[in-house]
Amino acid sequence: MKERRNKTLAVVMGGGRGTRLHPLTAERCKPAVPLAGKYRLVDIPISNCLNSEINRIFLLTQFQTASLHRHVTSTYNFDPFGGGFVDILSAEQTEKGSDWYQGTADAVRRNLIHFRSFPHDLVLILSGDQLYRMDFREIISQHVATNADVTIAAIPFPVSKVAGLGLMQVNDDLSVARFVEKPKDPAIIDSLTLSPELEKKLSPLPEKRCLASMGIYVFNRSVLAAALDNTMTDFGKEIIPGLLGQKRLFAHIFEGYWEDIGTVRAFFEANLALAQPLPPFNFFEPNAPIYTQDRYLPASKLNKCAIDHVVIGDGSILTNSSIKHSVLGIRSFIGEGSVLEDTVVMGADYYEGDAQLEANTTRGRPHLGIGAGCRIKGAIIDKNARIGNGCILIADGKADGVYAGGAVIVRDGVLVVPKGAVLPAGTVV
């Protein structure tokens, strides 16, 4: 089986423009969005691969890739003897086309030529904007044992929560009988519920469940090439349904935590959940670490602070402040007397030296971070934001839209201060 894993290529889909995550994706692609105080979204699928002994990984991206390039090149450096790599493949002009990727399947199709340079039997296709921990050795083992052409990772979801998900009907031997992309008709959804035999094998739940596709696929190499020998653009909508009845499709059932971080609200809630005493996703798992850039930052410093259920990134400085149920990223600065609740602060990419601080004071520009006497609730403060003293930023009940002259955006009911934004002292939203 180890030999089979060594013949597996992993492909991480970087996504399109990330419009549902805007403004967090205004200056970066989705995989580069910061997560959980010190990580980036892309660290999740890459770490899952490395923990599963898969070390040949391609990232397919096309928008705002600069920060992703910096992160990947400074983080994932392999020794020359193991043959491992994390390679970014951005959309490029070729003799066959000069436009952007048109969908997930189109992105993989255009890069098959690059995959051919590496010996492989299987291709593991992953999403770049999900939070989960999976041992891919298990899905690969099942794929081989069932002699499958395609294996689809699937998670059991209560019928009341399947809106917007691709659902599949699965036989008792886990072979896929039907695949329906984002059904809305209750009758169709009911027809896709799990059989009593499969329900017995899962953790008990009173409500009926369906199997939802996680957007994670294992393809035999030849099957993938044949399936993409057309103009279809999307795996979930076209490729997978088109293979039903033609190839051996199986589901791999996953019962762990899984969150699709495709919207600002989902990103916000997934981060805040990490501040709970027993978070649904455990970054402290010793046998399956989540890797990220080693920045050699000093330990965080807290002076006379009231802290309640807070994740604090390295190199942060908090002074006489009150922070509750929040996540603070690396190099976060919270000024004296500030109160934060239900807030995600992404921190900063750098520290300001004495000369910069003096220049800020001279020009009346807020220092990097959150100033003194601020009140912030229900917000995401993106990296390198400057929030002056006495600002009040509270999301409660505010309609989605643009505030404070464009320096603040409310999206999905979450107040967002974009990357690098400057809020003068006394700003109230």
C-alpha positions in Angstrom: 0.0 0.0 0.0 2.9 2.4 0.7 4.0 1.8 -2.9 0.6 2.8 -4.1 0.7 6.0 -2.0 4.0 6.8 -3.6 2.3 6.6 -6.9 -0.4 9.1 -6.0 -0.3 12.8 -7.0 -2.4 15.2 -5.0 -4.0 18.2 -6.7 -5.4 21.0 -4.6 -8.0 23.3 -6.2 -7.2 26.9 -5.5 -10.7 28.1 -6.5 -11.8 31.0 -8.7 -12.0 34.6 -7.7 -13.3 33.8 -4.2 -16.1 36.3 -4.6 -18.1 34.8 -1.7 -15.0 35.4 0.6 -14.6 39.0 -0.5 -13.1 41.3 0.9 -10.8 38.7 2.5 -9.8 37.7 -1.1 -9.4 41.3 -2.4 -5.6 40.9 -2.3 -5.1 37.2 -2.1 -6.5 33.9 -3.4 -8.7 31.7 -1.2 -5.9 29.2 -0.2 -3.8 32.1 1.1 -6.5 33.4 3.5 -5.1 33.4 7.1 -6.7 30.8 9.5 -6.7 30.1 13.3 -4.2 32.7 14.3 -1.1 31.5 12.4 -2.0 29.2 9.5 -3.4 29.7 6.0 -6.3 27.7 4.4 -3.8 25.9 2.1 -2.0 24.5 5.1 -5.0 22.1 5.8 -5.0 20.0 2.6 -1.2 20.1 2.4 -0.8 18.9 6.0 -3.4 16.2 5.4 -1.4 15.0 2.4 2.0 15.0 4.3 0.4 13.2 7.3 -0.9 10.6 4.8 2.6 10.1 3.3 1.7 11.8 0.1 4.3 14.4 -0.7 3.9 15.3 -4.4 1.3 18.1 -4.4 0.1 20.6 -7.1 -1.8 23.8 -6.3 -4.0 25.0 -9.1 -4.7 28.7 -8.9 -5.3 31.7 -11.1 -6.1 34.8 -9.0 -4.0 36.9 -6.6 -1.3 34.3 -6.1 1.6 36.4 -4.8 1.0 35.8 -1.1 0.3 32.1 -1.7 3.7 31.8 -3.6 5.5 33.5 -0.7 3.9 31.3 1.9 4.4 28.0 0.0 8.0 28.6 -1.0 9.0 29.7 2.5 7.1 26.8 4.2 7.3 23.6 2.2 10.9 22.9 1.4 11.7 19.2 1.0 15.0 17.4 1.0 16.3 16.3 -2.4 16.1 12.6 -1.6 12.4 12.1 -1.0 11.1 13.4 -4.3 8.5 15.6 -2.6 7.3 19.0 -3.6 4.4 21.5 -3.4 4.2 23.2 -6.9 1.9 26.0 -7.8 0.4 25.8 -11.3 -1.4 29.1 -12.2 -3.6 29.5 -15.3 -1.4 30.2 -18.3 -1.6 30.9 -22.0 -0.9 27.9 -24.2 -1.3 27.0 -27.8 -4.7 25.5 -27.0 -6.1 28.4 -25.0 -5.5 31.7 -23.4 -8.5 32.1 -21.1 -8.9 31.4 -17.3 -9.8 28.1 -15.9 -13.5 27.6 -16.5 -14.1 25.2 -13.6 -12.5 22.5 -11.4 -12.4 19.9 -14.2 -11.1 22.4 -16.7 -8.3 23.4 -14.4 -7.2 19.7 -14.0 -7.6 19.1 -17.7 -5.2 21.9 -18.6 -2.5 20.6 -16.2 -2.6 16.9 -17.2 0.5 17.7 -19.3 2.4 18.7 -16.1 1.3 15.6 -14.2 2.6 13.3 -16.9 6.2 14.1 -15.9 5.8 12.2 -12.6 5.1 8.4 -12.4 1.6 7.9 -10.8 -1.3 5.6 -10.9 -3.8 7.6 -8.8 -4.8 11.3 -8.6 -6.2 12.7 -5.4 -8.2 15.9 -6.0 -8.8 18.2 -3.0 -10.4 21.5 -2.3 -8.3 24.4 -1.0 -11.0 26.0 1.2 -12.0 23.3 3.7 -11.2 22.7 7.3 -10.9 19.0 8.2 -8.4 16.3 9.1 -8.4 13.2 7.0 -6.0 10.3 6.7 -6.0 9.8 2.9 -4.4 6.4 3.3 -7.9 5.1 4.2 -9.7 6.3 1.1 -6.8 5.1 -1.1 -6.9 1.7 0.6 -10.6 1.4 0.0 -10.2 2.6 -3.6 -7.8 -0.2 -4.3 -9.7 -2.9 -2.3 -13.0 -2.2 -4.2 -11.2 -2.0 -7.6 -12.8 1.4 -8.0 -12.3 3.8 -10.9 -13.3 6.8 -8.9 -13.8 7.1 -5.1 -15.7 10.1 -3.7 -15.3 11.2 -0.1 -18.7 11.7 1.4 -19.9 13.0 4.8 -23.3 12.1 6.4 -25.4 15.2 6.7 -28.9 15.6 8.3 -31.6 16.2 5.7 -32.3 19.6 7.2 -28.7 20.8 6.5 -28.0 19.5 2.9 -28.9 22.7 1.1 -26.2 23.6 -1.4 -24.4 20.3 -1.3 -23.9 17.6 -3.9 -25.7 14.4 -2.7 -25.3 10.8 -3.7 -27.4 7.6 -3.3 -25.1 4.8 -2.2 -25.8 1.0 -2.2 -24.9 -1.0 0.8 -21.6 -2.0 -0.8 -20.8 1.8 -1.0 -21.1 1.8 -4.8 -22.7 5.0 -6.0 -26.1 4.7 -7.6 -27.0 8.3 -8.2 -25.4 11.7 -7.9 -27.4 14.9 -7.7 -25.7 18.3 -7.6 -27.4 20.7 -5.0 -31.0 19.3 -5.2 -33.8 21.5 -3.8 -36.8 19.3 -4.3 -37.6 17.6 -0.9 -38.9 14.5 -2.7 -35.5 14.1 -4.4 -33.6 14.7 -1.2 -35.7 12.1 0.6 -35.0 9.6 -2.2 -31.3 10.0 -1.5 -31.3 9.2 2.2 -29.1 6.5 3.6 -30.4 2.9 3.7 -31.1 1.4 7.1 -28.1 -0.9 6.6 -25.7 2.0 6.1 -27.3 4.0 9.0 -26.4 1.1 11.3 -22.7 1.5 10.5 -22.7 5.2 11.5 -22.9 7.0 14.8 -26.6 7.2 15.7 -28.6 10.3 14.9 -32.4 10.7 15.1 -32.8 12.6 11.8 -32.5 11.0 8.4 -29.2 11.6 6.6 -27.8 11.9 3.1 -24.3 11.5 1.9 -22.8 14.8 0.7 -19.8 15.0 -1.5 -16.8 16.6 0.2 -15.3 17.6 -3.2 -12.5 15.1 -2.5 -11.9 12.4 -5.2 -9.5 9.6 -6.0 -9.2 8.9 -9.7 -7.4 6.2 -11.5 -5.0 8.0 -13.8 -6.4 6.6 -17.1 -10.0 7.1 -16.0 -9.3 10.8 -15.2 -7.6 11.4 -18.5 -10.6 9.8 -20.4 -13.2 11.6 -18.3 -11.5 14.9 -19.1 -11.3 14.3 -22.9 -14.2 16.7 -23.6 -15.3 20.2 -22.8 -16.9 19.6 -19.4 -15.8 22.2 -16.8 -16.9 20.9 -13.4 -16.5 17.7 -11.5 -19.6 17.8 -9.3 -22.0 19.0 -12.0 -20.7 17.2 -15.0 -17.8 14.7 -14.7 -19.1 12.6 -11.8 -22.7 12.3 -13.0 -21.4 11.5 -16.5 -19.3 8.6 -15.2 -22.3 6.9 -13.4 -23.1 3.6 -15.1 -19.9 3.9 -17.1 -17.2 3.4 -14.5 -17.0 1.9 -11.0 -17.8 4.7 -8.6 -17.7 4.2 -4.8 -18.2 6.5 -1.8 -15.8 6.7 1.1 -17.7 7.7 4.3 -16.0 10.2 6.6 -17.6 11.0 9.9 -15.1 13.6 11.3 -15.4 17.4 11.4 -15.6 19.0 8.0 -16.3 22.7 7.2 -16.5 24.3 3.8 -15.0 27.7 4.3 -16.5 29.3 1.2 -18.2 32.4 2.7 -17.3 35.2 5.1 -19.8 33.9 7.6 -18.5 30.3 7.4 -14.9 31.6 7.8 -15.8 33.7 10.8 -17.7 30.9 12.6 -15.0 28.3 11.9 -12.4 30.5 13.4 -14.4 31.4 16.5 -15.2 27.8 17.1 -11.5 27.2 17.6 -11.7 29.4 20.8 -14.0 26.9 22.5 -12.7 24.8 25.3 -13.1 21.6 23.1 -13.1 22.9 19.6 -14.6 20.7 16.8 -11.3 20.9 15.0 -8.2 20.1 17.1 -5.0 21.8 16.1 -3.3 20.1 19.1 -3.4 16.6 17.6 0.2 15.2 18.2 0.1 12.5 15.5 -1.3 14.7 12.7 0.1 18.2 13.0 -1.0 21.1 10.8 2.2 22.6 9.2 2.8 26.3 8.4 5.6 28.8 8.1 8.1 28.9 10.9 8.5 32.6 11.6 10.7 32.6 14.7 8.5 35.1 16.5 8.8 35.9 20.2 6.3 34.7 22.6 3.2 36.9 23.0 3.1 39.5 25.8 0.0 40.2 27.9 -0.1 43.1 30.3 -3.0 43.2 32.8 -5.5 41.7 30.4 -8.8 39.9 30.9 -8.8 36.9 28.6 -11.7 34.5 28.1 -11.7 31.8 25.5 -9.1 33.3 23.2 -6.6 32.0 20.7 -3.5 34.2 20.5 -0.9 34.0 17.7 2.9 34.3 18.3 4.5 37.7 18.7 1.4 39.5 19.9 1.3 42.4 22.4 -1.9 43.0 24.4 -2.1 45.8 27.0 -4.7 46.2 29.7 -7.5 45.0 27.4 -10.5 42.7 27.7 -10.8 40.0 25.0 -13.6 37.4 24.9 -14.2 34.5 22.5 -11.8 35.7 19.8 -8.9 34.7 17.7 -5.8 36.9 17.4 -3.3 36.3 14.6 0.5 36.7 14.7 1.9 40.1 15.7 -1.5 41.4 16.9 -1.4 44.6 18.8 -4.3 45.5 21.1 -4.1 48.9 22.8 -4.9 49.8 26.4 -8.5 49.7 27.4 -9.9 48.1 24.3 -12.7 45.5 24.5 -13.0 42.8 21.9 -15.7 40.1 21.7 -16.5 37.5 19.0 -13.7 39.0 16.8 -11.1 37.5 14.5 -7.9 39.6 14.3 -5.5 38.4 11.6 -2.6 40.4 12.9 0.3 41.9 10.9 3.0 40.9 8.5 5.6 43.0 10.2 6.5 45.1 13.3 6.9 48.9 13.2 10.1 50.2 14.5 10.6 53.4 16.5 11.1 55.6 13.5 7.9 54.3 11.9 6.0 54.8 15.2 7.3 58.4 15.4 6.3 59.1 11.8 2.8 57.8 12.4 2.4 60.1 15.4 3.7 63.1 13.4 1.3 62.4 10.5 -1.6 61.6 12.8 -1.8 58.1 11.3 -2.9 55.2 13.6 -0.3 52.7 14.5 -0.4 49.1 13.1 -3.1 47.2 15.0 -5.9 48.2 17.3 -5.6 51.4 19.2 -6.6 52.3 22.8 -10.1 52.5 24.0 -11.7 50.6 21.1 -14.9 48.4 21.2 -15.1 45.7 18.6 -17.7 42.9 18.3 -18.7 40.5 15.6 -15.8 41.5 13.3 -12.9 40.3 11.2 -9.9 42.6 11.3 -7.7 41.7 8.3 -3.9 41.9 8.3 -2.0 45.2 8.6 -5.2 47.2 9.5 -4.7 50.4 11.4 -7.6 51.2 13.8 -7.2 54.5 15.7 -8.0 55.1 19.3 -11.6 55.1 20.4 -13.1 53.3 17.4 -16.4 51.5 17.9 -17.0 48.6 15.4 -20.1 46.5 16.2 -21.8 44.2 13.6 -25.0 43.6 15.5 -28.0 44.2 13.2 -26.1 46.0 10.4 -27.1 45.4 6.9 -24.6 44.2 4.4 -22.8 47.1 2.7 -20.0 49.6 2.8 -19.4 51.8 5.7 -16.9 54.5 6.9 -16.1 55.6 3.4 -15.2 52.1 2.2 -12.9 51.3 5.1 -15.4 48.9 6.6 -17.5 46.2 4.8 -20.3 44.2 6.3 -20.7 40.8 4.6 -23.0 38.0 5.7 -23.7 40.0 8.8 -20.0 40.1 9.7 -18.2 43.4 10.0 -14.9 43.3 8.0 -12.0 45.7 8.1 -10.1 44.8 4.9 -6.3 44.2 4.7 -4.3 47.4 5.1 -7.4 49.6 5.9 -6.9 52.7 8.0 -9.7 53.8 10.4 -9.1 57.3 12.0 -9.5 57.7 15.7 -13.1 57.9 16.8 -14.6 56.0 13.8 -18.0 54.5 14.7 -19.7 51.8 12.7 
